[in-house]
Amino acid sequence: MTLKELLEVIQLHHPGKGETLIRQGLNRAQDNFSAKTGMLKATGTDDTVAGQRRYTLHSEMLDVYRVELDNEQIPKLLGQPPVGDVDNTAGDGISGTAISMKDKKDKYAWYIDGFVINLVEKCASTTDYNFNWQTVSTNDLELRLYYTRKANKFTANDLTLVSELPSQFHEALAMKVISDFYKLPGETFNLQVAGFFDKEFEREVREGKKYAKRDHQRTGYIQPWGY
């Protein structure tokens, strides 16, 4: 369905809502659907900088599910470990001696802190340096992230735009917006009708999860990000 067709469906229920408000609602619905289903996947690459632990994630990223350094997957840490850097608050600097290991999966790890991915390496613990992790101490390791992402947004002045979500789920976007508008104070306020469209939207989300698990949606791309 094009943006124009989605607008027309929504305005059948909410004739007083304008294009800008509806378009914003559709963008929120796309983000919601993408986050719940994990349908759209992509990869991004960058290079490590020695002494830099924190790399800001791009705003389109929803969930990072795999990280590689030089084409080798490294494990994710649960929570934030104590990291013994010179500047532990900023997360920059290196104080310990990195442990030499052949396999990157045994040496490096990552964890998420807000909208930041942190890269750390194992280091030797000594009497004066009682830490097991520190910021990566090597330049130019290729960092590759695998993540689920948001759909491209509907923009103004182009009613021919089509959501990049599979076509069978386009109507779900309209359902979500219709429901949200029924919850707003005004002439169309109706929580019972809003609840009906919420249920229809969640039913489509469940179908979307099944679709994503079958790995049909391969719209990912490789692009270097300034993390």
C-alpha positions, 0 to 999 in steps of 0.5 A: 500500500502506498502512503496515499492509500494508508492515509485514505484508510485511516481517514475513513475512521479519523477524517479530521486528522491531517497528512502530517499527523498521520504520517508521523503515526505511521512512522511510529507504527513502523518502528513498533512493528519492526522492533517487535518482529525483528523483521528487517536485518542489516550489518554495519562495519567500522574499525577499532581504535586502540583505547576507545571502548565506546562506539555510539550506535546508529539511530536506525539500529534496534537490537544488535544480535551478533558482533564480529572482529576480523570476521570472527564472532565474539561473545556478548557479556551479560551486564557491564563488567569492571573494566580497568582503564586509565579513565574508567568513567569515560571508558578510554585508555589502557592500563593492563597487559592484554592477554595473547590469545589466538582465537578472538572469541576467547580474547574479546567481548562486547556489551551494550550500555544504552545506545553505545556498544562497548568493546573490551579485551581480557587482560592480565591481572596483577597485584597492582592491576586487579581487573580482568577486562580493559578497552581494546588495545589494537587499531584497525580490527574490522568491527562488524555488527549484525542488527535488526533495524527500523524501516525507512520513514515516510517523508513529506511530499511523496504520497507514492512511498511504500513501506519496505515491510512486506506488503501483507503487513502494510494494513497492520500499520494503518490498524495501529494508527487508527487505534492510537487516534481512537485513544486521543481525547476528542470526537472519535475517542473510543477505547472499545474500538481502539482495543479492537484495532490493537488486537488486530495489530498484535495478531499481525505482529505475531504473524510478522514474528513467524515470517521473520523466523522463516528468514524471508526478509533479507533486506540487510545491507553493509554500510560503514557507520560512525559508531 
